[in-house]
């Protein structure tokens, strides 16, 4: 028996079942549009309909009342792993995405995505907002099935791969991979561009992926949304939570506008609309020395946790023409891995050519019969290290049972907050769930020792830009956002590169990216809350690190150093690289010999 569930080809029997529910014959069936709205770091408890009496989410609440709700729906405890599972229907550990930085947020090249599936089925595909599965060829969304994209870089606006100087307001994002300036708040921009895409393609079946970076930190928010919560006492919400809630209410307003637009375009009824989030709350619930603010729906744990609050999230699906439009709870265990096969069956399309074995299963049988029961097991974990470790921050799930870290057993049916460990009382259940995990681990760990390489010297990306976000290093050694770059946080590590053509190359090391156009030993100006109201904190002036030397090491053949002057914007090395896979280090040094990673490296084939 395989412990990762396979989706077999969609059969005539399944189609006839779907026809019975929707009252639509095979000949009359019109492919529905599909929109997925996924927010970043919004937890299960950060919605009014889930019992939060403080947050303002009227449009999410309305959608809740008009949707089938999967009430026991799970994702990864952090961003990129969840997105890799959503896009592929496969476990994050199996596809190379078990971290958010450090070279392990790149979706392996052989993986096929949901966007590939819809493109092959004749859909127009668009992605707007956050990708977080790679910023270089062939990892970028426009190389993974998306025909139009407007997205920021990295895992969030103002992270190291993002365009320099982005602050959530009036930023430069990447339109089909090319930088373009946009006016407005980030969430408004991504919904606006998605709405434009929808309007332009309303006569065709389309797949639209709206993936907001909000409410991920830093918690920058338009003041009118912050002001909704600002007068609440600190005993109700801390200041950061007020910002966090404001960001969510802004998303909610955009969701309402989106639904209104679908009605105006007369395509709402035959559009499958999904709302979900990517992990547990990052700021919606605080418990500091017994002082609780916010709401977590009674769950233990928040973002990053192996406990329920780290990975149980909302999942609403609405499709009027498919008779999925009444408030209905489906309480069986489900996950992000199930979305791709579910949409394949609902839309009556094939999985993408060359797809690998799925970890998820179609949820259509539960949509057709919400009382249906299942006894499957699912696993989620949070690795966030260079080499995954067995049992690390893991949860094996079956019905209401949770085996945490391979040793703690909880029954959520009687202990929602996971306070009473029942492992000693039910040793047989522990062993059963451990055995499932052991077999799962054998399957997902096959490629753990196969690093993912940046391709050097290819026409699709020459020069290629590498950043410290993606270096392989011990945890915490990757300066992954622009605030770290400004303050000169120390980094270390190497990039895994694959030189595709033996040739002469120029390797340029920079303190700041090309678009900043700043000297290595120069500084970038601060950005203050006075200049941009709504910022949570000022962006400090860039620190001059007073570098005097730069060095590169590429494999065993190249180990060179050059002096750095105060007039240099980059330290340039002209080298001859042989074809093949290797490791590259790039560093700067100050007069005291202290080393720091080059935050930005550009490699160009001559």
Secondary structure, DSSP 8 states (H G I E B T S, - for coil): --SS-------HHHHHHHHHHHT--TTT----EEEEEEESS--TTSSGGGT-SSS--HHHHHHHHTSEEEEEEE--SSHHHHHHHHHHSS-HHHHT-S-SSTT-SS--TT---HHHHHHHTT-EEEEEE---S-SSTTTSGGGTT-SEEEE-STTSTTBTTS-TT--SBS-EEEETTEEEE--SBHHHHHHHHHHHHHHHTTTS-EEEEEE--TTSSS----HHHHTTTTTS-TTT--HHHHHHHHHHHHHHHHHHHHHHHHHHTT-STTEEEEEEESSS-SSSEEEETTEEEE--TT-S--TT-SSGGGTEE-EEEEBGGGTB-S-EEEEEEEETTHHHHHHHHHHT----TT----S----HHHHH-TT-----EEEEE---SSS--TTTTEEEEETTEEEETTTEEEETTT-TT--S--TTT-HHHHHHHHHHHHHHHHHHTTTTT----EEESBTTBSSEEEEGGG-B-STT-S--BHHHHHHT-----BEEEEE-S-EEEEEEEESS-GGG---TT-----B-TTTSTT-SS-B-------EEEEEEEETTTEEEEEE--TT-S-EEEEEEE-SEEEEEEEEEEETT--EEE-SEEEEEE-
